[in-house]
Amino acid sequence: MKNSLEANIWDPARGKCTGGRLEWSGGRITQVTWTNRTYDRYVLPGFIDAHVHIESSMVTPYEFSRIALVHGTVATVSDPHEIANVCGVSGIEFMLDNAAQTPMKFFFGVPSCVPATGFETTGAHLDSKTVGELLRRDNLYYLSEMMNYPGVLSEDPEVWRKIRLARELGKPVDGHAPGLTGADAARYIDAGITTDHECVSLEEAEFKRANGMKILIREGSAARNFDALHTLIRDHPESCMLCSDDKHPDDLLAGHINKLAARAVLIGHDPIDVIRCACMNPVIHYGLPVGQLRTGDAADFIVVSDLHSFDVLQTWVDGKLVAEHGRCILPAMPQPVINAFNCEPKQPVDFRVADAGGPLRVIEAADGQLITREAFHEAAIRDGLLVQDPERDLLKVAVVNRYRNAPPAVSFITNVGLKRGAIAGTVAHDSHNIIAVGADDESLCRAVNLVIGCRGGLSCVDGEKTKVLPLPVAGLMSDRPCDETGKAYAEITAMAHSLGSGLRAPYMTLSFMALLVIPDLKLSDKGLFSGKKFAFVNLQG
């Protein structure tokens, strides 16, 4: 059956929109005929999220697609790193199988760093032999973000074996090196690493681009670098892509790459440059089988009202209408569950810390950033124990091993802002142990035990009042529809704000406080860790 529509159609050969008639049949574009007419709608290649962890949306790939398709996203470059740290190869298989239930095109990579470091307990280990086996599969497209940049620079044999395998197979290698510049960055890039989504300044991004990297401009639920990097869209549109990295469910319901594209045009960027970054460059860089509105391509495209708001009227994948006027045609359906969880409830005494003397080394969180600072504060001491001081915004942060019973690792954090109560969750990059912050030990312990009770999820405690969002799929994702999960996430976030936190996304910020590969000071289940020294450090002294 032949299908057709008339609109202002993106012409990839000329890099602009021209009035025409688009025809397709059997999922493929059969003809584009140009006319002299102007229309009130535009046909563009679909949006592509160039780097995203689907797990961070807290819904399965199927449920992610039901919302993303509405926003005009036809494909993602997806790193299953999170679930791989919990469930290993079985987790990757789960993502592939679940994604196959939807027409949206998920292009998964092979996680390069499971675990990210040897300084934490994780649920799995993918060595270079396993990584090589996965890279040889046709349904895995690239080597995911090489976040162990110290291993690259020190020429760690296992790290380099993974990179060489990807290069030999002709598969791109994604990067992850926040703040790395100069000679070290050049060496990292020369290893064959082709992208970075972690640039925190324009100067860093310009250096990496000039040395051959593609720069992914990220705007997620926690990490937001668009304001710092957006001029690259104007100056180097051939070298940029747009990504979310981590997108929480309430944010996903509100919009995806379409909103970032509209924002770029609003501040003055040429829509043509924005379309290149948002729709075309990922296809070129990763060699993705996603249609670009050429004869013979897959009929993957979106219909939008204009080139300013990018309001999505229709989304088509392989010639089939999958979303129209804010509604996805895919039905909600029960989602399968996979998990790895084996720890018992804790007691408040488990979170006590004896005073060892000296100033307190404190994690200084930053809203909207994954990086932290190391700060020193005068400790609050009671009966020989280090205690929280909410009036000075000194709170306890704890990481609890979810894979076996072990004592919690406890430290202190500032800039979270809780005046009372506690929050906890098993979304804790990258090993996804339980992470919690509390204004007192009883609340801290209760928040942790609520998460243990549902074998993964988010919790909030305010005296006798509690709220829990269960995440039974690997402790990372809900088995419920995205709209339900998004609503529940918004509610638990609002409760965290009511405790005093001024962080835009307190659970997302919390989730990165155990990410050891991003400087400076973080906490693993084994202790306080300096990303600059790449070693454990003392809590006091």
C-alpha positions as CSV (number, residue, x, y, z in Angstrom):
1,M,0.0,0.0,0.0
2,K,1.3,3.4,-1.0
3,N,1.2,6.3,1.4
4,S,1.9,10.0,0.7
5,L,1.7,13.5,2.2
6,E,2.5,17.0,1.1
7,A,4.5,19.4,3.3
8,N,7.7,21.4,3.5
9,I,10.1,18.4,3.4
10,W,13.7,18.3,4.7
11,D,16.0,17.9,1.7
12,P,19.2,16.3,3.0
13,A,21.0,17.0,-0.2
14,R,20.4,20.8,0.0
15,G,20.2,21.1,3.8
16,K,16.9,22.9,3.9
17,C,13.1,22.4,3.8
18,T,11.3,22.6,0.4
19,G,7.7,22.1,-0.6
20,G,7.1,18.6,-1.9
21,R,5.3,15.3,-1.9
22,L,6.7,12.4,0.1
23,E,5.7,8.8,-0.9
24,W,6.4,5.6,0.9
25,S,5.5,1.9,0.7
26,G,6.5,-1.2,2.6
27,G,8.2,0.9,5.3
28,R,10.5,2.6,2.7
29,I,10.5,6.0,1.0
30,T,9.8,5.4,-2.7
31,Q,9.8,9.0,-4.0
32,V,10.2,12.6,-3.1
33,T,8.8,15.1,-5.6
34,W,9.6,18.7,-5.2
35,T,6.9,21.3,-5.8
36,N,6.7,25.1,-5.9
37,R,4.2,25.3,-3.1
38,T,4.6,26.3,0.5
39,Y,2.8,24.3,3.3
40,D,1.7,24.9,6.9
41,R,3.6,21.8,8.1
42,Y,7.1,20.4,7.9
43,V,8.4,16.9,7.5
44,L,11.8,16.3,9.2
45,P,13.9,13.3,10.1
46,G,13.0,12.1,13.6
47,F,14.8,13.3,16.6
48,I,17.6,11.1,18.1
49,D,18.8,11.2,21.6
50,A,22.6,10.7,21.0
51,H,23.3,9.4,24.5
52,V,20.8,8.2,27.1
53,H,20.6,5.6,29.8
54,I,17.0,4.4,29.4
55,E,17.1,3.0,33.0
56,S,17.4,6.6,34.4
57,S,13.9,7.3,33.1
58,M,12.8,4.7,35.7
59,V,10.7,2.9,33.0
60,T,11.5,0.1,30.6
61,P,12.4,0.7,27.0
62,Y,8.9,-0.1,25.9
63,E,7.4,2.5,28.3
64,F,10.1,5.0,27.4
65,S,9.1,4.7,23.8
66,R,5.4,5.3,24.5
67,I,6.3,8.8,25.6
68,A,9.4,9.6,23.5
69,L,7.5,8.8,20.3
70,V,5.0,11.5,21.1
71,H,7.8,14.0,21.3
72,G,9.1,13.0,17.9
73,T,12.0,10.8,19.1
74,V,12.4,7.9,16.6
75,A,15.7,6.5,17.9
76,T,18.1,6.6,20.8
77,V,21.8,5.7,21.2
78,S,21.4,3.9,24.5
79,D,24.0,2.7,27.0
80,P,22.6,-0.2,29.1
81,H,25.5,0.4,31.6
82,E,23.1,0.8,34.6
83,I,21.3,-2.5,34.4
84,A,24.5,-4.3,33.3
85,N,26.1,-3.2,36.6
86,V,23.2,-4.9,38.4
87,C,22.4,-7.9,36.3
88,G,25.3,-8.3,33.9
89,V,24.7,-9.7,30.4
90,S,21.2,-10.8,31.5
91,G,20.4,-7.1,32.0
92,I,21.6,-6.2,28.5
93,E,19.5,-9.0,27.1
94,F,16.5,-7.8,29.0
95,M,16.9,-4.3,27.5
96,L,17.2,-5.7,23.9
97,D,14.2,-8.0,24.3
98,N,12.0,-5.3,25.9
99,A,13.0,-2.7,23.2
100,A,12.1,-5.2,20.5
101,Q,8.4,-4.9,21.6
102,T,8.2,-1.4,20.2
103,P,8.7,0.1,16.8
104,M,11.0,2.8,18.2
105,K,14.6,2.2,17.3
106,F,16.9,1.6,20.3
107,F,20.6,1.3,19.4
108,F,22.3,-0.2,22.4
109,G,26.0,-0.2,23.0
110,V,28.3,-2.6,25.0
111,P,29.1,-1.2,28.4
112,S,32.8,-0.6,28.7
113,C,33.1,-0.2,32.5
114,V,31.2,-2.8,34.5
115,P,32.2,-2.1,37.2
116,A,33.2,1.5,36.6
117,T,36.0,1.1,39.2
118,G,37.4,-1.6,41.5
119,F,36.5,0.6,44.5
120,E,32.9,-0.4,44.9
121,T,30.7,-3.5,45.0
122,T,28.6,-4.2,41.9
123,G,26.3,-7.0,40.7
124,A,28.4,-8.0,37.7
125,H,31.7,-7.8,35.9
126,L,32.2,-7.6,32.1
127,D,35.8,-8.4,31.2
128,S,37.3,-7.8,27.8
129,K,36.5,-11.3,26.7
130,T,32.8,-10.8,27.4
131,V,32.9,-7.3,25.9
132,G,34.5,-8.7,22.8
133,E,31.7,-11.3,22.4
134,L,29.1,-8.6,22.8
135,L,30.8,-6.3,20.3
136,R,30.7,-9.0,17.7
137,R,26.9,-9.0,17.8
138,D,25.0,-7.1,15.1
139,N,22.4,-5.7,17.5
140,L,25.0,-3.9,19.7
141,Y,26.4,-0.9,17.9
142,Y,29.3,0.7,19.8
143,L,31.5,0.6,22.9
144,S,29.7,2.6,25.5
145,E,31.3,5.5,27.4
146,M,34.8,4.8,28.5
147,M,34.6,6.5,31.9
148,N,37.7,4.8,33.2
149,Y,39.9,7.5,31.7
150,P,42.6,7.0,34.3
151,G,42.8,3.4,32.9
152,V,43.1,4.7,29.4
153,L,45.9,7.2,30.4
154,S,47.8,4.6,32.4
155,E,47.4,2.1,29.5
156,D,45.6,-0.5,31.6
157,P,45.8,-3.7,29.5
158,E,42.2,-4.7,30.1
159,V,40.9,-1.2,29.2
160,W,42.9,-1.1,26.1
161,R,41.8,-4.5,25.0
162,K,38.2,-3.4,25.0
163,I,39.0,-0.3,22.9
164,R,41.1,-2.2,20.4
165,L,38.4,-4.8,20.0
166,A,35.8,-2.1,19.1
167,R,38.2,-0.4,16.7
168,E,39.0,-3.6,15.0
169,L,35.3,-4.3,14.5
170,G,34.7,-0.8,13.2
171,K,32.5,0.2,16.1
172,P,32.7,3.7,17.6
173,V,34.0,4.2,21.1
174,D,32.1,6.7,23.3
175,G,34.0,8.9,25.8
176,H,33.4,10.2,29.3
177,A,36.1,12.4,30.6
178,P,34.8,15.5,32.5
179,G,37.3,18.3,32.9
180,L,40.0,16.5,31.0
181,T,42.0,18.8,28.8
182,G,45.5,19.4,27.5
183,A,47.9,16.6,26.9
184,D,46.0,14.0,28.9
185,A,42.8,14.7,26.8
186,A,44.8,14.5,23.6
187,R,46.1,11.1,24.7
188,Y,42.6,9.9,25.6
189,I,41.3,10.9,22.2
190,D,44.2,9.4,20.4
191,A,43.3,6.0,22.0
192,G,40.4,6.0,19.5
193,I,37.7,7.6,21.7
194,T,35.3,9.6,19.5
195,T,32.7,11.5,21.6
196,D,32.3,13.2,24.9
197,H,29.0,14.2,26.6
198,E,30.7,15.3,29.9
199,C,32.2,18.7,28.9
200,V,31.5,21.2,31.6
201,S,32.9,24.3,29.8
202,L,33.1,25.7,26.3
203,E,36.9,25.7,26.5
204,E,37.0,22.0,27.3
205,A,34.6,21.2,24.5
206,E,36.4,23.3,22.0
207,F,39.7,21.6,22.8
208,K,38.2,18.1,22.5
209,R,36.4,19.0,19.2
210,A,39.6,20.5,17.7
211,N,41.3,17.2,18.5
212,G,38.7,15.2,16.7
213,M,35.9,14.5,19.1
214,K,32.2,14.9,18.5
215,I,30.7,16.9,21.3
216,L,27.3,15.8,22.7
217,I,25.5,18.8,24.2
218,R,23.7,17.4,27.2
219,E,20.6,18.6,29.0
220,G,19.2,16.0,31.4
221,S,17.3,16.0,34.6
222,A,20.4,16.7,36.7
223,A,23.4,17.5,34.5
224,R,22.7,20.5,32.3
225,N,25.4,21.8,29.9
226,F,23.4,23.5,27.2
227,D,24.0,27.0,28.4
228,A,27.7,26.5,28.5
229,L,28.0,24.7,25.1
230,H,25.2,25.8,22.8
231,T,27.4,28.2,20.7
232,L,28.9,25.0,19.2
233,I,25.6,24.6,17.3
234,R,26.3,27.8,15.4
235,D,30.1,27.5,15.1
236,H,30.5,23.7,14.5
237,P,27.1,22.1,13.7
238,E,28.9,19.2,12.0
239,S,30.6,18.2,15.3
240,C,27.6,18.4,17.7
241,M,24.8,16.1,18.8
242,L,22.1,16.6,21.4
243,C,21.5,14.2,24.3
244,S,19.8,13.9,27.6
245,D,22.1,11.2,29.3
246,D,19.7,10.8,32.2
247,K,16.0,11.8,31.9
248,H,13.7,11.3,34.8
249,P,10.1,10.2,34.1
250,D,8.4,13.5,34.9
251,D,10.8,15.4,32.7
252,L,10.3,12.9,29.9
253,L,6.5,13.4,30.0
254,A,7.1,17.1,29.5
255,G,9.4,16.8,26.5
256,H,12.5,15.3,25.0
257,I,15.0,16.3,22.3
258,N,12.1,18.4,20.7
259,K,12.2,20.8,23.6
260,L,16.0,21.2,23.4
261,A,15.7,21.9,19.7
262,A,13.1,24.5,20.3
263,R,15.2,26.1,23.0
264,A,18.1,26.3,20.6
265,V,16.1,28.1,17.9
266,L,14.5,30.4,20.5
267,I,17.9,31.8,21.5
268,G,18.8,32.4,17.9
269,H,20.3,29.3,16.4
270,D,19.5,28.5,12.7
271,P,16.9,25.7,12.6
272,I,18.9,24.1,9.8
273,D,21.9,23.7,12.2
274,V,19.7,22.5,15.0
275,I,18.1,19.8,12.7
276,R,21.6,18.6,11.7
277,C,22.6,18.2,15.4
278,A,19.3,16.8,16.6
279,C,18.3,14.5,13.7
280,M,21.2,13.7,11.4
281,N,24.6,13.7,13.1
282,P,24.0,10.7,15.3
283,V,23.0,8.7,12.2
284,I,26.2,9.7,10.4
285,H,28.5,9.1,13.4
286,Y,27.2,5.8,14.5
287,G,26.1,4.5,11.1
288,L,22.5,4.0,12.3
289,P,19.8,2.5,10.0
290,V,17.5,5.4,10.6
291,G,15.8,7.1,7.7
292,Q,16.9,10.6,6.6
293,L,14.2,11.3,4.0
294,R,16.1,10.0,1.0
295,T,14.6,7.6,-1.6
296,G,15.2,4.1,-0.4
297,D,15.5,5.1,3.3
298,A,13.3,3.7,6.1
299,A,10.3,5.9,6.3
300,D,11.3,7.3,9.7
301,F,10.1,10.9,10.0
302,I,8.1,13.4,12.0
303,V,5.5,16.1,11.0
304,V,5.9,19.3,12.9
305,S,3.9,22.6,12.9
306,D,6.9,24.9,12.4
307,L,10.7,25.1,12.8
308,H,10.5,27.1,16.0
309,S,8.4,25.3,18.5
310,F,8.9,21.9,16.8
311,D,5.4,20.9,18.0
312,V,5.1,17.3,16.9
313,L,1.9,16.5,15.0
314,Q,2.8,13.0,13.9
315,T,5.6,10.5,14.3
316,W,6.2,7.7,11.7
317,V,8.6,4.8,12.1
318,D,9.2,2.3,9.2
319,G,6.2,3.9,7.5
320,K,3.8,3.3,10.3
321,L,2.1,6.1,12.3
322,V,3.1,5.5,15.9
323,A,2.0,8.8,17.5
324,E,-0.3,11.6,16.6
325,H,-1.3,14.9,18.4
326,G,0.1,13.9,21.7
327,R,-1.1,10.3,21.8
328,C,1.0,7.2,21.2
329,I,-0.8,4.3,19.5
330,L,1.1,1.7,21.6
331,P,-0.9,0.3,24.4
332,A,0.3,0.1,28.0
333,M,1.0,-3.5,28.9
334,P,2.6,-5.4,31.9
335,Q,6.3,-5.2,32.0
336,P,8.6,-8.1,33.0
337,V,10.9,-8.0,36.0
338,I,14.6,-8.8,36.5
339,N,16.6,-8.0,39.6
340,A,19.6,-8.7,41.9
341,F,19.0,-7.7,45.5
342,N,20.2,-9.4,48.6
343,C,20.6,-7.4,51.8
344,E,18.7,-7.3,55.1
345,P,17.2,-4.3,57.0
346,K,19.6,-2.1,59.0
347,Q,19.5,-0.5,62.5
348,P,20.0,3.2,63.3
349,V,23.2,2.2,65.2
350,D,24.7,1.0,61.9
351,F,24.9,4.6,60.8
352,R,26.9,5.9,63.8
353,V,30.3,7.3,63.2
354,A,32.9,7.8,66.0
355,D,34.8,11.1,66.1
356,A,38.4,10.5,65.1
357,G,39.5,14.1,65.7
358,G,40.2,16.9,63.1
359,P,38.1,18.7,60.5
360,L,35.4,16.9,58.7
361,R,35.9,16.1,55.0
362,V,32.5,16.8,53.3
363,I,31.0,16.1,49.9
364,E,29.9,19.5,48.4
365,A,27.1,18.7,46.0
366,A,26.2,21.1,43.1
367,D,22.8,21.5,41.7
368,G,22.6,20.6,38.0
369,Q,26.1,19.0,38.0
370,L,27.6,15.6,38.5
371,I,30.8,17.0,39.8
372,T,31.3,17.7,43.5
373,R,33.9,19.5,45.6
374,E,35.8,18.5,48.6
375,A,35.1,20.8,51.6
376,F,36.2,20.9,55.2
377,H,33.9,21.8,58.0
378,E,34.0,21.8,61.8
379,A,32.4,18.6,62.9
380,A,29.3,18.4,65.1
381,I,30.0,16.0,67.9
382,R,27.7,14.5,70.5
383,D,28.8,11.8,73.0
384,G,31.9,11.1,71.0
385,L,30.0,10.6,67.8
386,L,29.9,12.7,64.6
387,V,26.3,13.9,64.1
388,Q,24.3,15.8,61.6
389,D,23.8,19.5,61.8
390,P,20.9,20.5,59.6
391,E,21.2,24.2,60.6
392,R,24.6,24.2,58.9
393,D,23.4,21.9,56.1
394,L,25.7,19.1,57.3
395,L,23.9,15.8,56.7
396,K,24.9,12.2,56.8
397,V,25.1,10.4,53.5
398,A,25.3,6.6,53.4
399,V,25.8,3.9,50.8
400,V,24.6,0.4,51.7
401,N,25.6,-2.7,49.7
402,R,22.5,-4.1,48.0
403,Y,24.2,-7.3,46.8
404,R,25.2,-8.8,50.2
405,N,25.0,-7.9,53.9
406,A,27.7,-5.4,54.9
407,P,28.1,-2.4,57.2
408,P,27.0,0.9,55.6
409,A,29.6,3.4,54.5
410,V,28.8,6.7,56.1
411,S,30.1,10.2,55.4
412,F,28.8,13.8,55.3
413,I,27.4,16.0,52.6
414,T,26.3,19.6,52.1
415,N,24.1,21.5,49.7
416,V,21.3,18.9,49.8
417,G,19.4,21.2,52.2
418,L,17.2,18.7,54.2
419,K,16.1,20.3,57.5
420,R,14.5,17.0,58.7
421,G,13.8,13.5,57.5
422,A,15.7,11.5,54.9
423,I,15.6,10.3,51.3
424,A,17.1,7.1,49.8
425,G,17.2,5.2,46.5
426,T,18.8,2.4,44.6
427,V,19.3,4.6,41.5
428,A,23.0,5.2,42.5
429,H,25.4,5.3,39.6
430,D,27.1,3.2,38.7
431,S,26.9,0.2,41.0
432,H,23.3,1.0,42.2
433,N,23.8,0.2,45.8
434,I,21.4,2.0,48.2
435,I,22.3,5.7,48.7
436,A,20.6,7.9,51.3
437,V,20.9,11.3,52.9
438,G,19.3,12.1,56.3
439,A,19.1,14.8,58.9
440,D,19.0,12.1,61.7
441,D,20.0,8.5,62.0
442,E,16.6,7.2,62.6
443,S,15.1,8.7,59.5
444,L,18.2,7.7,57.5
445,C,17.8,4.1,58.6
446,R,14.1,4.1,57.9
447,A,14.5,5.4,54.4
448,V,17.1,2.7,53.7
449,N,14.8,0.0,55.0
450,L,11.8,1.2,53.0
451,V,14.0,0.7,49.9
452,I,15.2,-2.7,51.1
453,G,11.6,-3.7,51.7
454,C,10.5,-3.3,48.1
455,R,13.8,-4.6,46.7
456,G,14.7,-1.4,45.0
457,G,13.1,2.0,44.6
458,L,13.0,5.5,46.0
459,S,11.9,6.5,49.5
460,C,11.2,9.7,51.5
461,V,10.7,9.9,55.3
462,D,9.3,12.8,57.2
463,G,8.6,11.6,60.8
464,E,5.8,9.1,60.6
465,K,5.0,10.1,57.1
466,T,6.6,8.1,54.3
467,K,6.4,7.7,50.6
468,V,7.9,5.0,48.4
469,L,8.3,4.6,44.6
470,P,9.0,0.9,44.0
471,L,11.4,0.1,41.1
472,P,11.2,-3.7,40.9
473,V,13.1,-3.9,37.5
474,A,16.7,-4.2,38.7
475,G,16.0,-1.6,41.4
476,L,16.1,1.0,38.5
477,M,12.9,0.8,36.6
478,S,9.2,0.6,37.4
479,D,7.0,-2.1,35.9
480,R,4.2,0.5,35.5
481,P,3.3,2.9,32.7
482,C,5.4,6.0,32.4
483,D,2.6,8.4,33.2
484,E,2.0,6.6,36.5
485,T,5.7,6.5,37.3
486,G,6.2,10.1,36.3
487,K,3.3,11.2,38.6
488,A,4.7,9.1,41.5
489,Y,8.2,10.5,41.0
490,A,6.9,14.1,40.9
491,E,5.1,13.4,44.2
492,I,8.1,11.9,46.0
493,T,10.3,14.8,44.7
494,A,7.8,17.3,46.0
495,M,8.0,15.6,49.4
496,A,11.8,15.8,49.4
497,H,11.5,19.5,48.6
498,S,9.1,19.9,51.5
499,L,11.9,18.6,53.8
500,G,14.0,21.6,52.8
501,S,16.0,20.5,49.8
502,G,16.4,23.2,47.2
503,L,17.9,20.9,44.6
504,R,15.9,20.9,41.4
505,A,16.1,17.1,41.2
506,P,17.2,15.8,44.6
507,Y,17.0,12.1,43.7
508,M,18.9,12.6,40.5
509,T,21.6,14.6,42.3
510,L,21.7,12.0,45.1
511,S,22.2,9.2,42.5
512,F,25.5,10.7,41.4
513,M,27.1,11.0,44.8
514,A,28.4,7.5,44.5
515,L,29.8,7.9,40.9
516,L,33.5,7.6,41.7
517,V,34.8,8.4,38.2
518,I,33.5,12.0,38.3
519,P,35.5,14.2,40.6
520,D,35.9,15.1,43.2
521,L,34.6,13.6,46.4
522,K,32.2,10.7,46.3
523,L,31.1,7.8,48.5
524,S,31.1,4.1,47.6
525,D,29.9,1.2,49.7
526,K,33.6,0.8,50.7
527,G,34.3,4.3,51.8
528,L,34.9,8.0,50.9
529,F,36.7,8.4,47.6
530,S,38.6,11.2,45.9
531,G,38.2,11.3,42.2
532,K,41.2,13.5,41.8
533,K,43.5,11.2,43.8
534,F,41.6,8.2,42.5
535,A,41.9,6.7,46.0
536,F,40.1,6.4,49.3
537,V,40.5,9.2,51.8
538,N,39.8,9.7,55.5
539,L,36.6,11.2,56.7
540,Q,38.5,13.4,59.1
541,G,42.0,15.0,58.9
